[in-house]
Amino acid sequence: MNRHQRLYAILLSLLLSGCASTARFPDNPPLIAAKPAITPYSPDSTTLLMTLSGGGSRASAFAYGVMEALYQTPLTTRPEAPSLLDKVDMISAVSGGSIIAAYYGLYGEQMFETFREKFLERDVRNEIRQRMLSLDNLSRLSSTTFGSGDILDEYFRETLFGDRPLSELFDEQGPVVIINATDLFKGSRFGFTPELFSLICSDSEHFPVARAVAASSSVPLIFTPITLNNRAGSCGYPTPEWIGRGLTEKHQKPRLYRLARTWSRYLDQPEHPYIHLLDGGLADNLGLRAMMDQIIIHDGLDDSIRKNVTGNTKRIVLIEIDAAARLPIEWEKKPDHPPRG
């Protein structure tokens, strides 16, 4: 897009803002009956967990390389032995890591045939920018209830996930995949799990994976938040026992108290009817907090394993895939601004 085209787009957007669009973000369907909790099955004595960090497309590419190596590594020397990747029971991911985690959760080993072409080898940033500057979207973006985060959601639907529902990330066909975003006004992690969706009375069987990934990837100032309707109290879902317990143990168990206080605020639906979600890396860029919260809720690792993993677990292996870039230390010796990107 040349200079004159950019100027035309800006002028047009100003004109359109005078007659704001009525476009609105997609609703998250209400829940009729509560969903069961996540209980990954590990038939072996070793439970294998994996976390994928944020870091944009770089994080997706880095995670792809690690997962490909695990896929190519057989568990034993026996013919037809499963790979290390086959043995992963649960994946927790944020931001750029959530893109590949969700794709693997939906498509399994087919990922290694299609993900590079569909995402890694494309100029995703420019494609999304062009969408936001299109005439149709400039009009929709003038609405106060539709934003660039919703365009990111549409992009992910059209290029990667289609309308596949969030519930498919929790089925028995592969590892449980937890996509994590950040609640903008609580500053806390929001995990797209059956438990939290049941709490806010939202149906994961009719909520698109693409929208969860868009929430996890909505970098502030570039993308607007992904908004959910909070319908807590409308579906008969009982308040989890640990919330009431945690609210009474502020000084004895401060971490449990903070977690219980965050979840309890969703139960006050009249005061919190909407949930605005941004990049998961704002609350936890490693994706580890989803695992840690389960340990906090169940008062330790042993009880957390017994209540969250079906099987005969004796060992836990955690693979942390961290795509963080390290800035050269010499910049600390200069007054200049570090370069962007």
N, C-alpha and C positions, 0 to 999 in steps of 0.2 A: 504494500500500500504506500503510494507516494505522498508527498507533503500536501498536495491539493486534496487528495482523497481523504486524508486524515482531517483536514480542516472542514471539509464538507460533512464528514461523519460527526464531528463535534458540534457544528452548527445545527445539524439535523437533530441531534440528541437534545440540544437546548430547546428547539422548537417542540419536540415531542414531549418534553417535560411539562410544557404548558397544558397538555391534555393527557394527563397521566393514565397509563394503561391500568386495566383491572386484572392483569395476570396475577395468579396466585400460586404459591408453592403447592405441590401435591400433598394431599392429606395422608396421614398414616392411619389405616383402617382400625376401627375399634376392636377390642378383644371381646369375644363372647364367653370363652371359658379359658381358665389359666393353663399355661403350658408347663410341662414337667421341667425340672431343673436339668442342667447339663450333667451327664454322667458318662464320660468316655470309658470304653471298655478296653482294658489292657490284659490280654490273656497271659502275658509273660510276667515274670517277676520284676521286670524293669519297665517303668513308665517313662516315656521320652517326651519331653516338652520342648517347644521352640518359641522364641520371640523374635520378631522382625521389627527393626527400628524404623524411625522416620528418616527423611533425607531426600524427598522428591524422587525423580526418576533414577537418580544415582542409587538410592536405597533399593528400588525395585531391581535394578541391574545387579547390584552386589548380592542381594538375596537369591536372585536367579542362579548366579554362579555357585553359591554355596549349596543350594538345593539340588542343582544338577550334579555336583560332586557327591552328595549323599545318595542320590538316585543311582549313580554309577558304582557305588560301593556296596557289594553284597555283604549281608550280615554274617554269613559263613562261607566256607569253600564248597558247600554242596551245590550241585546243579539246581537251577531253578530257585535258589535261595532268595528270600526277599531282600530288598535293599534297606539301607538305614533309613531312607526317607519313608519307606513303607511302614516303619515301626513308630513314626511320630504319632502321638495320641492327641496332642492339643497344640494349637498355634495361637499366639496372641500377637497382634500387629497394630501398628499405628502409621498414619500418613502414607508415605511412599511404600512402606512395607505392607500396608493393608491391601494395596492393589494386587500384588502378586499372591498374598496369602488368600484373599478371596477367590482369585482365579484358580489357584491350586485346589482350594476347597470345593469348587464347583466342577472342575474339569480333570482333576487328578493328573496322571502322567501325561495326558494329552497336552498339558501346558508346555512341555518341551518341544512340541511340534508347532505350536501356534503363537505362543506369547511373544516371542521375539518380533515376529512380523506384525502382530496386532498392536504392540505397545513399544517395546524397547527400540525398534528401528524406525519409529515414526517421530516426526517433529511435533510432539504432543503439545508443547507450549504454544507453538505458533498456530496449530489447529484450533486450540481453545480460544486464543486471542482473536482469530478471524471470526469465530462464532459470536463472540461478545460484541464485535464491531459490525456485524451484519445488520441490515436495516430492520429486519423483523425483531431481532433481539434487542436492538437499541430501544425500540418501542416498548417491549415487555419489561426492560430494565428500568423504565420510568415508574413502574409500580413499586409501592412500598412493601408489597408482600411477595415479590419475586426478585431474585438477585443472581449475581454471577455464580454463587454456589449451586443454584438450581440448574444453570447451564452446564456446570461441571457434572452434575448428576446425569443430565441428558447425554452428555458426551460419553460417559462410562456405560450407559445403557446401550447406546448405539454401536460402540466399538468393542466392548468387552463382555458385558454381563447380561445383556438383554433384560428381560423382566424376571429373571430367576429370583426366587424369594429368599429372604434371609434365613428362613427355617432350614434350607438345604445345607447351611454351614454347620448345623447341629445334628444332622442325621447320622446313620451308622455306616454310610458309604465311605467315609474317610475320617481324617482327624477333625475334632471339634475346632472351629476357627472363630476366634473372638476379635471383632473389629472394635477399636477404641477411638473415641473422639473426646473432646473437652467441652464440658458445659460452660458456656461463656460467662454466665452470671454467678456460677458457684465456684468456678475455677477448679473443678474436680473432674476426674475421669468419668466418662460415660461409656460403658461397655454394651455393645449390641448383643445382649444375651436374653434367653427366655425369661430369666428371673426379673431383670430390670424392665423388659417389655411387658411382663405380666403386671408388675407394680404400677406402671403407667397405663395399663389396660390397652395396650397396642398389640395388634396381631402380626407376629413375625412371619406367618404363612402368606401374608399378602403385602409384605413390606419389601421393596426391591433391595437386593444386595448393592446395586449401584449407588443407591442413596446413602447407605451406610458408609460405603467407601468414600463417597463425595464429602460426607461430614468429617471423616477422619483425615481427609486431604485438603480441607478448606483453609488454606494459609491466610491468616489475617491480612487485611489491607488489599489483598489480591482477590479473594473470594469472600462473599457474604456468608453468614452462617446458614446451615441447614436447620430448618425449624420443624419441630414435632409438636403435635397436640398432646397435652398431658390430660388423660382421662382417669387418673387414679381414683379409685373408690367406686367406679361404675360397673365393674365386672365381677365383683364378689371375691376378688383375690385377697386372701388373708395376709395381714402384715407379717412378714417373716419374724420369727421369734428373736433372732439375734439383734434386730433393730431396737426392740423394747429393752432388751438386756443391755445393749451398748449405751443407750441413753442414760442409764443409771450408774454407769461406771466411768464417769468423766475423768476422775483422778487415778483410779486403779488401772484403767486400760484406755489411755488417751487416743490411741490409734483407732481402736474399735469405736470409741465415742464419736470421733470425727467422721468416720465412715457411716455410722448409724445416723448421725445428724444430717449428712448429705442426702441419704436415701429418704429420711423422714420428711424432708422439705418437699419431695415430690408428692407425698401423701396429702400435703396441704394444697390441694388442687386449685381452690379459689384464688389463692395468692400466687400460684405458679402454673397458670393454664397453658403456657407455652415453654418449650425447651429449645434453646438456641445453641447449636453445636458447631464448633470449629476444630481445626487441626488437632489430632490426638497428641501430637508432640508437645503441645503447650503444657499438658498435665504430666506426661510421662513419655519421653521420646524413645525409650527402649522397649516399651511394651511389657515390662516386668510387673507393673502394678496389678494387673489382672490376676496374676498368680499370687502375689503377696497379699492381696485383699482376701483371698480365700483362706489363707493361713491365719490372718487376723480374725476373720469371722468365726473360724472353728477353733480358736484358741491354741493353735499350734499345727505343726506339719503333719503329725500322725493322724489327728482327727480329720484334718483337711483331706488327706489321702483316702481315709476310710469312707468319707461321705461324698467324695467327688469322683473317685475312680473305682469302677467295678472290676474286680480281678484280685490277683494275689501279689500286689506290689511289694517288693522288698527294697528296690532301689529306684531312685529318680535321677534321670539325666536331663540337664537343661542345656540346650544349645542357644546361645544368645548371638544373634546376627546383628552387629552394630555397624552401620554405614557412616558413622560420624567422621567428618573431615577434620583434620588437625591443621590449624593455622601455623605457618612458619613462625618460629619464636623470634626471628629477627625483626618482626613488625613491632615488638615490644621495645625496640631500641630506636624507633623512629617516631617523629611527631605526625607523619603523614597518615591520612585515612587508609586503611587496608582496602584493596580493590574489591569491587563487588563480584559476587558469584564465585 
